């Protein structure tokens, strides 16, 4: 399967049922909430629903996407669902924000579309503008369906190995969450439930801070 543009991919109108249906699995949001962030950056707005929900929870959210059409869709959804997130066109590989402008950064359904080199670049930029941690959600190999066509459906262990190889000094934690629940794929859904296979991988990358100990100037008494 392929898409002509991300604007086309997100062009369908989201109902309230679909909006609320994105949040039946709480782990992603719970992990972010543990960091007590005030200002959050989202890289890759998509439909905007995740940033909108976080804005309802009282966080200041800035969400960027390189596709102008996607941003317009996210803005419309923001208005429709009374969100207060800020959506703007931006380049995830070259963020316009200053160092440590946000407490945390997150993305959902983004990294699986890029090469290792591109993942390194987009992560470097997020680590630069964040004070604390990056949260990256990707579909893993249990997901089993390529909604767009170019997804890298790797195991959680493989995702951990990849990120750890790119950032050996950073503290990295990986958890799995969310079951595959699709009416149009009942057999696969049942099998995943019976085998306890969760289809999303959440990668948490802690910002590594170089701590330099400055010794006090000591002048020996003569």
C-alpha atoms as one frame of an Amber mdcrd trajectory, in Angstrom:
protein
   0.000   0.000   0.000   1.216   3.505  -0.749  -0.047   7.036  -0.226   0.197
  10.085  -2.431   0.573  12.450   0.521   0.116  12.615   4.286  -2.600  15.204
   3.723  -4.544  12.586   1.807  -3.890   9.989   4.525  -5.383  12.223   7.240
  -8.085  13.798   5.078 -11.059  11.871   6.504 -13.153  13.702   9.084 -12.676
  12.397  12.614 -15.814  11.759  14.641 -15.983  12.086  18.418 -16.050   8.290
  18.642 -12.833   8.047  16.618 -11.249  10.854  18.629 -11.936   9.135  21.950
 -11.073   5.733  20.492  -7.429   6.743  20.216  -7.032   6.741  23.981  -8.254
   3.353  25.175  -4.660   2.470  26.010  -3.309   4.781  28.689   0.338   3.708
  28.988   1.755   6.250  26.546   0.126   9.185  28.316   0.775   7.787  31.791
   4.510   7.535  31.130   4.650  11.126  29.917   2.630  12.337  32.913   5.173
  10.762  35.305   7.710  13.367  34.186   5.407  16.219  35.306   5.984  18.247
  32.132   4.651  21.743  31.607   5.646  22.300  27.997   5.514  19.468  25.450
   6.694  19.235  21.854   5.096  16.830  19.385   7.040  15.994  16.225   4.707
  14.751  13.513   1.225  16.158  14.156  -0.836  13.730  12.092  -4.509  14.318
  12.777  -3.569  16.285  15.883  -5.623  14.191  18.285  -2.786  13.354  20.688
  -1.689  16.957  21.073  -5.315  18.006  21.492  -5.890  15.508  24.304  -2.734
  16.614  26.105  -3.879  20.222  25.852  -7.150  19.198  27.541  -5.066  17.754
  30.385  -3.565  21.174  31.003  -0.226  20.862  29.218   1.141  23.533  26.889
   1.577  21.634  23.615   3.358  22.714  20.458   2.952  20.277  17.577   4.863
  20.475  14.309   4.625  18.759  10.947   6.449  19.412   7.673   3.244  18.960
   5.655   1.178  22.173   5.464  -1.952  20.220   4.597  -1.561  18.027   7.693
  -1.201  21.112   9.885  -4.419  22.581   8.461  -6.237  19.327   9.242  -4.836
  19.292  12.792  -5.918  22.908  13.311  -9.452  22.073  12.202  -9.564  19.124
  14.619  -8.156  21.347  17.365 -11.046  23.751  16.866 -13.606  20.955  16.489
 -12.617  19.285  19.768 -11.961  22.525  21.671  -8.250  21.932  22.102  -5.635
  24.554  22.891  -2.597  22.940  21.252  -0.501  25.051  18.908   0.011  23.507
  15.472   2.640  24.892  13.140   4.667  23.890  10.084   8.148  22.789  11.102
  11.080  20.600  10.126  11.760  17.790  12.594  15.315  17.486  11.271  16.032
  21.152  11.928  13.874  22.403  14.774  13.517  26.169  15.065  13.393  26.084
  18.864  16.186  27.015  21.251  17.975  24.475  23.434  15.901  23.166  26.359
  12.745  24.942  25.171  10.506  22.011  26.186  10.336  19.601  29.095   9.639
  16.535  26.947   9.043  15.648  23.311   7.021  12.847  21.753   6.009  11.285
  18.475   3.609   8.541  17.481   3.835   6.605  14.239   6.852   8.531  12.946
  10.202   6.778  13.429   9.192   3.589  11.607   9.160   5.520   8.320  12.817
   6.605   8.485  16.315   5.187   8.073  18.769   4.822  10.959  20.612   7.948
   9.830  17.384   9.951   9.714  16.303   8.619  13.120  19.610   9.798  14.584
  19.142  13.289  13.148  15.533  13.711  14.262  16.371  12.390  17.739  19.421
  14.655  18.073  17.206  17.659  17.447  14.606  16.601  20.008  17.272  15.931
  22.634  18.643  19.387  21.963  15.370  21.250  22.515  14.179  19.101  25.464
  15.239  19.267  29.077  14.291  15.755  30.122  13.134  12.946  27.856  11.833
  11.855  24.455   8.897   9.466  24.062   8.744   7.566  20.770   5.821   5.274
  19.941   6.125   2.899  16.987   4.105  -0.108  15.810   6.124  -3.274  16.394
   6.204  -6.586  14.495   3.038  -7.781  16.290   1.098  -5.029  14.538   1.513
  -6.981  11.330  -0.118  -4.480   8.978   1.612  -1.737   7.046  -0.997   1.018
   6.975   1.161   3.254   4.798   3.480   0.747   3.177   7.020   1.686   4.204
   6.849   0.922   7.940   9.698  -0.893   9.672   7.815  -3.395  11.831  10.577
  -4.514  14.181  10.409  -6.228  17.547  10.691  -4.148  20.704  14.100  -5.708
  21.371  15.309  -4.677  17.928  14.080  -1.124  18.462  15.901  -1.031  21.803
  19.119  -2.317  20.223  18.910   0.265  17.443  18.376   3.249  19.757  20.985
   1.996  22.230  23.511   1.668  19.417  22.792   5.257  18.361  22.821   6.581
  21.951  25.013   4.312  24.121  25.329   6.891  26.916  21.615   7.634  27.260
  19.278   5.783  29.577  16.729   3.996  27.382  13.618   2.111  28.443  11.156
   0.211  26.273   7.644  -1.039  27.047   4.908  -2.575  24.927   1.314  -1.385
  25.031  -2.031  -1.545  23.208  -3.668  -4.616  21.711  -4.585  -5.012  18.045
  -8.348  -4.413  18.016  -9.771  -4.368  14.491 -13.301  -5.332  13.515 -12.136
  -6.135   9.997  -9.452  -8.517  11.283 -11.226 -10.583  13.976  -8.965 -13.640
  13.799  -5.750 -11.662  14.127  -7.268  -9.626  16.955  -8.309 -12.751  18.872
  -4.919 -14.410  18.386  -3.060 -11.355  19.655  -5.329 -11.144  22.695  -4.909
 -14.844  23.508  -1.128 -14.667  23.118  -0.937 -11.345  24.970   0.798  -9.687
  22.032   0.835  -5.923  22.305   1.370  -4.069  19.066   2.882  -0.719  20.051
   6.386  -0.124  21.381   7.118   2.937  23.497  10.766   3.963  23.536  11.830
   6.408  26.240  15.149   8.179  25.700  16.503  10.095  28.668  18.575  13.157
  27.885  22.210  12.534  28.749  23.699  15.449  30.609  27.424  15.888  30.878
  28.181  16.870  34.444  31.481  18.663  34.900  32.794  19.059  38.391  34.404
  22.444  38.887  36.950  22.492  41.659  37.195  25.666  43.669  40.301  27.679
  43.061  42.648  26.943  45.871  45.458  29.251  46.773  47.791  27.686  49.309
  48.874  29.936  52.109  52.441  31.067  51.767
